[in-house]
Amino acid sequence: MSAPDPVKFLLVDDLDENLLALEALLRRDGLECLKARSGEEALELLLVHDVALALLDVQMPGMDGFELAEFLRANERTRHIPIIFLTAGSADAQRRFRGYETGAVDFLQKPVDAAILRSKSNVFFDLYEQRRQITAQRDALKQMTQSLQLADRRKNAFLGMVGHELRNPIMALGAGLHLLNRNRTGEAAEQVRGQMGRQIDHMTRLIEDLLDVARIDQGKIVLRADRIDLADAVALAVEISRPQIEAREHRLTIELPQPPVWLYADAARIAQVVSNLLANAAKYTLPGGAIRLVARREGAQVAIEVSDTGVGIPPEMQARVFDLFAQVERGGEQPDGLGIGLALVRQLVTLHAGTIALKESVVGQGSTFLVRLPCEDPPKEDDSGAASANN
């Protein structure tokens, strides 16, 4: 945690020895002294510094302390600064009255009593620090309030999406049951059952994604890690994603490295990561577009890139693309899904000690996501030629 900024105060006196003496008298940790030898120099300092207190010598050549105080009170930036006048001259009632009239909080006679000056100054230093803390707390509270308001809006949007996503398959299931109850037989019945099965699969995926997010947030996901071949996980991911890809007539290209890349990972979860990226690419790529999956070994890691020719992600959305419930407009199409796919992918990749990033995205041209995962050395072969693994 960085140290707080020092509290600054201003000393104004035309004599160097007075400035040095006052600075030494008031010196303490957390304070910074600004020194000026004239009223003009003091005004220049106050243009760039906020100060907790100004100690002004009354009798100075040119602009005296009273005139400087009047300038301070006339300026919006400096009118709040407490002023203590220091004078070696007479402190008659008229001079005191003028000093208080210009906004001074005190009027001390030189030679100054060190204990009194230190005590009075410390009051204003402490008040300034308290105001600064209150301001910081107010800003933090404002930011927290804005975050809560955003979370509330996201919650409401999420509930709306959940309702929309679950209502459609439920209505389809209800319609299918109605048709079956009308004694549909043969090919028509099989078609209805197929539609109902697809809707059940869709609902199951939605609910499993929701449960996975909750499990990860609660630390309840346990990885069933073992030595796996990346190609096997990719094959499973493609099998899971293929219906969505084929439904939108996308061209899918897959490039895997040779020799095989081995991971110590949960095969089902790695397949889930890749399938979610493929499904995301299919979701945001218009029918007839292209999706490409490329994996390559990079030292002790494997890099997995999934790119598409889809709608792309606007610059203002790119920093939030892995947030829960974040969804990009799809060129006028009704969004589907709950906006948790990429958030879930990031959490699963992190559990595997990997990273994920949006490598690049251009609106109207597509996006590329890059996953990096640690590799395992390939299994050694024993004398009989069979592969063995040390798990």
N, C-alpha and C positions, 0 to 999 in steps of 0.2 A: 504494500500500500504506500503510495507516494506521500511525502510530507506536505502538510497544508501550506498554501502560499503565506508568506510573512505579512504581518500587519504593518502598513507603512504610515509614517507620520512626517510632517514637514517642519523644518526649522528654518526661520528666515531672520538673518542678522547680517549687518554689513561688516562685522568683525569676525575674522577666522577663529580667534581664540574663544569667542563666545559660542560659536557653532560647535567647536570641538568639546568644550566643557559641557554643554547641554547634551550632546550626543553621548558622552561618557556617562553622564548622570542618569540618562534614561535607558541605557543599553540593557537589553535582556533577550533571552531566546525568543524567537518568533517575531521580532521587531526588525524593521528596516527603516533607516533614517534617510530622508531626502533633505539635502541642504541647499539653500539659496542665499545669495549675498545681496539680492535686491528684489523689489517687488516684481519687476519684469521677469527675472529669472524664475521666481516662484510661480508666476502665471504659466510659463512655458512647461514647468514640471507638472502642473495640475491639469494640463491638456492631455497628458498621457498616463497619469497615475491617479488612483483613488486612495485617499488618505483618511486615517481615523481621527487625526487631530492636526491643527496648525498652530504652532507657537510663533508669534510674530513680535519682532522688536518694533516698538513704536517709532523711535527716532532713527530714521534712515535717510540718507541723501536721495534726492529724486522722489520716488513714490514712497511715502511713509507708511507705517503699519495701518493707520486708519484708512487711507486711500485703498490699500490692498484689500482690506476687509470689505470695503464697499464694493469693489470689483467682484469679490467672491460671492457676496450676497446677491449681486445682480445677475449672476450666471446660474442657470438651472442645474448645471453639472456640479457646481461647488457650493451652492447655497446651504447645503445640509452639513458642511464640515464644521465641527466645533472649533472655536478660536479662543486661545488664551493669549492675552497681551502681556509682554514683558517690557518694562520701562526702567531706565536709570534716572529719569527726570522726576519731577514732582508729580504726584498722583492726586491732584486736587479733584474736587467733586465734578468740575466741568469736564476735565479730561476723562474721568471715569464714565461720566454720562455719555460722552461721545463714543467711548469704546463700547459700552453696552448697546448704544443706539445702532452701531454698525454690526451688531450681532455677536459680540464677544460673550463667552460664558464665564470668563474670569479675567482679572486684571492684577498681575503680580508685580511687586516692586523688586528691582535689583538692588543689592545682591539677593538672588532667589534662595529661599529656604529649600534645600535639596529634598528633604522628606516631604514637604508640602507639595512641591512640584511633581515629584514622583507619584505620590498618592493620587493627586488630581488627574494626572495623565493616565495612570493605570485604569481609572474608572472609564475613561473614554476608549482606551484600547480594548478593555473587556466588553464594553457595550458594542463596539464595532464587530468584534469576533462573534458575539452572540447574534447580532443582526445577520452576519454572514452565514452562520449555521442555520438560522431560521429560514433564510432565503434558499439555502441548499436543500433543506428539508421540504420547503414549499415546492421547489422544482421537482424533487424526487416524488413527492406526493402527486403532483400534477402528471408526471410521467406514468406513475402507477395507475392513476385514475384513467388516463388514456389507454393504457394497456388493458385494464379491466373492461373498459368500454369496447375495445376492439375484440377482446376475448368473448364478450357477451354477444357482439354482432356475429362473430364466427360461430358461436354456439347455436344462435338462432338459425343462421344459414345452414349449419350442419344438420340440425333437426329437420329443416325443410328438405334438405337433400336426402336424408335417411327416409323420410316419409315418402318422397317422390320415388326413390329407388326401390323401396319395398312394396309400395302400393301397386306399381305396374306389374311385377311378377305375380303378386297375390291376385290381382284382377284377372290376369291371364290364366292362373290356375283355377280360379272360380269359373271362368268361361269354359275352360276345358272340362271341368267336372260336369257343368251343365250339359255340354254336348255329349259326353259319355253317358249321362243319365237318360239321354234321348235315344238310347240303344244304338249308338253308332257302332258299326262293326267293320271288320276287314281293314282295308287300306286307310279309310278315313279315321278309324279309331287309333291305328298305329301312328298316324300323323299327329293327332291330338296328344297322344301320350309322349311323342317325341318333343313337341313344343312344351308340354308340362315339365318334362325332364330337364330341358334347357333352362327353364325359369327357376326350377329348384336349384340347379347348379349355380345359377347367377346369385340367388339369394344366399346360398351356402358360402360362396366366395366373399360376398359383402360381410356376412356375419363373422367369418374366420378372420378377415382383415381387421375388423373392429376388435375382436378378441385378442389378436396379436398385438395391436397397439396398446391395449390395456395391460396385457401380460408384460410387455417390455417396460412400460412405465412403472409397473409395480415390481420389476426385477424377477418375474416369475418364469421367464423363458429359459429353458435349459437346453443348450446345444448338445446334440448327440453327434459329437465330432468323431471322425474316423479318416483314414487316408482314402481320398477319393480322386478319381480321374475327372478333370474339369469337363472333358467331352461328354461324360455320362450325365453330369448335371445340366449341361447345355441341351443335350438331347431331350431330357425330361422337361426342361423349360419350354422348348419349342413345341413339344407335344401338347403341353398345357395351353400355350398361346395360339396354336395353329388355327383353331376354329375362328377366333376373332380376326386373325390375319387374313384367312381365306375369305371370310365374310365380306371384307372390304377390298378383296382382290389385290392385295399388296404383293410385291416381289420381295422375297426374303432371301438374303445372301448371308452365308455363314462361312467364316474363315477361322480355323483353329490351328494352333501351332503343332509342328512335329519336331521332336518326339512329344508324347503326351505330357501335359502339365499336371502335377499331383498337388493336391491341397490337403491340409489337415482341417477338415471343416464338416459341418452338418450338410449332407448332400441335399436333403429336402429344402433346407433354408437357402442354400446357394441357388438351387433351381427356382425357388420363389423369388429371389432377387432378380435373376435374369428374366424370368417370365413376366414379372411386374414391369421391368424396363421395356420388354418387347410389347406388352399390352399397352403401356403408355405411348410408345411410338405408334402403334396401330390406332390408338384412340385419336391422336392428334395429326394423323396423316390422312389426307383425303383419299377416297377410293382410287385405286390404280397407282398409288405411290410406291416408294421403295423403302425397305428397312434393311439395315446392314449390321451384322454382329461380327466383330473382329476381336480375337483374343491373341495376345502375344506375350512371350516371356520377356521380362525386363529384370535381369539380375535375380534377386531373391523375391521378386514379385511377379504376379501376372496382371496384365492390364486388359480389361474387357471394355470395349467401346460398343455402344449401341447408338446408331445414328439413323435419322429418318429424313424424309423430304417433306415434312409436315408444315404446319402453320407457323412454327417457331414460337419463341417466347419473347414478349416485349421486354425491353431493357429494364423497365421499372418493376417487372415481375421476377426477374432472374435471381435477385437476392432472396426471394421468398419461396422459390420453387420447391424446396424440401420441407416447407412448413405444412403442418396438418391443415387439411381442407382447402389448400391453395389449388385453384384450377384456372387454366388459361382458356380464353374464348376460342371456339373452334370454327371461326368463320361463319357464324350464323347458326351452326348446329346446336341443338340442345345438349348441354353438358351431361355426361353420365358418370357414374361412379361417385365416390364420396370425397375425392381429393386427398386420400391418405396413402396412395400407392408409393409415391416417392419418399414420403416421410417414413413409411415402414421399411423401404429399401435402405435408407440411410441408417436406421437403427440396427437392422440385421447386419449390414456391412460393418458397422462399428463393433458389434458383438464379435465379429470375426477378425478384429484388429486391422481392418481395412479402411479405405477412404472412398468416397464418391464425390464427384464434382460435375457441374455442368461445364463441359469443355468449351462448347461454343453453341450459339443459337442466333439465327438471323430470321426475323419475321418474314414469312413467305417462302423461306428456303429450307427450314428444318433445324433440328437440334442434334447434338451429340453429347451423351453422358459417358463418363469415364469412371470405372470402378477399378481399384487396385486392391489386391489381396495377397497376403504372404503365401509363398509356395513351400512345398515340401520337396526334399530331394527324391528322385525316382527310386522305387524299390530295387534292391539288389537281387541278383539272381543267384540261387544256390548252385551246387555242382550239377544238379539234375536239369538245370535250365529253368526251374520254376521260380517265379518272382516271390520274394518274401518281404514283409513290411514290419518294421518295429513301431508299434503303436504306443 
